[in-house]
Amino acid sequence: MGAADGSIFARHSLEAGGFEVSYLKGGHDGDMDPVLYLHGMGGGGKWEAYHMTLGTFALTYAPQLPGWADGQAPDSIDSVQDYARLVSDFMDAAEIGRCVLAGHSFGGWVALSLCADHPHRFSRMILADSMGIALNDSTTLNLAEMDEESFAKAAFARLGLIATAQPDGFGAEWENVRRGPEFERQWKGMGLVAGLINGPSSDPDLTNRLGTITADTLLVWGREDGIVPLRHGEALRDALPNSNLAVIDRCGHMPMAEKPETFNKIIRDFLVGDQQEIPEVVRV
């Protein structure tokens, strides 16, 4: 088992919930539960460095949620819960049994909803800067009220260079946040999410059901996230019975792009059960 295992993947598609769902599948098919990764606002379709990290230790599935290719949710999907039901159907169609559930941003919101509804299906969970938590303060954004500039400043701690997957889907290259395709993907996906939720990015009912989630959970947060501020990560840590929070300094809403080596090291430590001290990371 090594990095070579994580780098090997293939593209697939299957029918689930009335949709043809494309997905990437790759990595190490060993003794560890498989990983199901749900993308954030930027969408999927590429085998990123963090997929390779997950795939080094477990067979990894990364579906592209319907609607992201077009920038608009399908007519039959009206809520985050609809996406969660679709992912459950995808798991059935792909014959994914008990697994590790991972999600970033909007994908974290879907993951939380799915895990609250079916806690027995997930042994562990990894959430990075997850949306969906309702707090009694002013930190929950209404994405529809943001313009491009405010979104860029809120999403990224520094409007400089970030690592992003190369066009062929393997490896990474540096791009300028504000002028690069990664920002365009995030902005396009933000429009889809804003139209879907039509209000603040929070779910009071889901927040009240978090105690039903029993999976051991790793929470990863950028300290300077302006889309889903750290206060939400702290609230999740307090609400989930078996959770730990790793905070990355000088990082915003996109830790896998802004701090890729740090993010991948945190994931690796969680998967193998070997928590080590990592520069710029505070575990709380």
N, C-alpha and C positions, 0 to 999 in steps of 0.2 A: 504494500500500500504506500503510495507516494504521490508527488505532484503530477506524474504522468497519468495516473488514474483520473484525477480531477480535470485534466485537459481534454479528455475524450468525450464527445457528446454527439448526438444525432438529432435531426429535426423530425417531428412526428405530428400527426393530427388525428383527432377522433371526434365522434359526435357525443355531445353531452348537453343535456338541458335544452335540446332543440337547436344547438349551435355546433358548427364545426370549429373545434378549439385546436389551435396550433400550440405546440409545446416543444421544449428542448428537454432531452433526457440524457443523462450521462453520469460519469463518476464511478465510484467503487461500489460494486454490488457485493457487500460482505455481511458481517453479523449485525452491524448497526442498523437501526430503523431507517428507512428511506426518508429523504427530506423533500417537502413540498414548499417551494418558494413562490410567494405572491408579490409581484412587482408593485412599485409605487406609481406616482403620477407620470413618470417618464416612460412607462411601458416596458415591455420585454422584447424578446426576439433576438437577443444577443447573449452569448455565453461569456459572462463577465468574470472578472477576477474573483469576486466573492462566490460565484457559482463554482469556480474551480476549487476554492477552499472547501466549500461544502462537499463537492464531489470527491475530494481527496479521501474523505472518511465515509461517505454514504452515497448510495444511488440517489440522484437528485433530479427532481422534476420542476420545470419552470414554465408554466403555461402563460400564454398571452391572453389576457382577459378580453372577451368580445367588446368591440367598440373602440379600442385603442388605435387600431390601424386607421380608422376613419375620423377619430377625434370627437365621437359622439356616441353615447350609450345607445344600444339597440332599443327600439320602441317597447319591447317586452320586459326590459329591465328598468325598474323605477326606483330602486333603492339599493343600499349596501347589502341588505339582507338578500335581495335577489341575486347579487353576485356571490354571496356566501352559499346559497343553495346551488348555484351553478357549479361552484368549486366542489361541493359535496358530490354532485352528479359526475363531475370529472374524475374524482377519486374512485367512484364506483366503476366507471367505464374503463379507467386505466388499471383497475384491480390493485389500487393502493390500499393496503391495510393500515394498521396502526403506524403512525409516522411522526416525524418531527415537522412542525408547522412553522414556517418563517415568513415574515412579511415586513415590508418597508412602507411607511407613510400610509397611503390609501390601502395598500395591500395589508398593512398591519391592522387596519380597521376591519377589513374583511376577515382576516385571521382571527381576531378577537371574537367577532360575531359567530364564526364557524366553530371555534373552540368552546364558546359558551353554550352553543346548541348541542354539540357532540363531544363532550369532554373525554369520553372513553376512546375516541379515535386518535388521540394525540398524546404521545409520551412526553414530548418536550416542545417548547415554543421559543422562537427567537423573534423579537420585535425591535425594529429600528425606527425611532422617531414616529411612532404610530399615531394616526389620527383617531378620532372617535370618542374620546373621553369628554364628558360634560363636567365642567367645573363652575362653581358659583363665583366667577370673577370675569375679568375682561380679557383673558388670555386666549380665548377661542376665536379664531379668525373666521370671517365670512369671505371666502375666497373670491366671490363674485365682485367684491368691492376693491380688489387690488388691480393696479395697472402693472405693466411689464417691469418698470423700474422698481416699484415697491416689492413686487414678487421676487425679483432677483436679489434685492438686499435682504429680504426676509429668509430666503431659502439658503443662501450661501454666506458663510462667515466672512469670506474674502472674495471680492470680484476680480480674481486673478486666474491662475491656471489650475485646472483640475485634471484628474486622470479619467479617461473615458475609453470604452472598448473601440477597437479599430473597426472599420466598416465590414471586414470579413468575419467579425465576431470572435476573434481570438487575439488575446493580448490587449495592451492599452497604449494610448498615446495622450499627450498633453494638449489641452485646448483652452482658450480663453472663455471663461464662464459666460460672459454677456454676449459674445459674438459666436459662440459655438453651437453645434447641433444639439448638445446635451440640454442647454437652456431651452432651445426650441421644443424639444420633446417634453420637457417639464412644463413649459407654458401651455402647450397644446393639451397635455393631460390635465393640467389644472382647470382648463376650460370645461373639459368633460366632467370632472368631479364637481365643479361648481354648479353646472347645470343639473347634475344628478341629485345632489343633496339640497339645492335651492335654499341655502341658509347657512348657519354656522356648521363647522365640521365637527359635530358632536352628536352623541346618541345617549340621552338620559336613560332610556330603558336598558341599553347594553351596559352602561356604567353601573346600574343597580344589580346586574347579574354577574359581575366579574368574579364574585366569590364562588361561583360554580366551577370555575376553571381550576383544575387540579394539576395541570402539567407544570413541571419545572420550567421556569421561564427566565430567559436572559433578555433584559431590556438594554438597548444601546441608544444613547442620545448625544447629539451635538450640543454642547453647552450654549452656543449662540444661535440655536434654531429659532428663527422668527416665525416659522409656519406653525409648528407645534412646540411651544416653549417647554423648557426643561420641567417646569411645574407640572406638566401633564405626565411626564415620565415618573416623577416622584409620586404623583397620585396613583399611577398604575402600580408602582412598586408597593405602595401601601395597601392597595385593593386586592392584588393577586397573592394568594396564600403562599406560593412557593416561587418567589421571584427575587432577582438581584438586578441592580442597575449599574451600568458602566457608563460614565460620562466622559466624553472626549473633549478636551479643551481646544479652543481655537477652531471650532467646527460648527457647521450649521445643520441644515436639514438633510444633507446628502453625505453622510460619513463615508460611504463606500466610494465616493468620488473625491471628496476633499481630503480624507485621511485613509486611503485604501489599505496600506500596510497595517495601520493600527486597527482598523475595522476587522480585517481578516484575521489578525492575531487574536482579537477578542472572541471571534466566532470559533476559531480553532481550539482555544483554551476551554470554551464551554463544551464543545463536542467531545473532547478527550478527557474532560474532568481534571484539568491541570491549570489552575488559576495562578498566573504569574504576574509580577509587577510589570506594567507597561508604561513607558513614558507618555505623558499627556493624558493618561486615563485615571480617573478617580472612581473607585467602586464604593457605592453608598447604599 
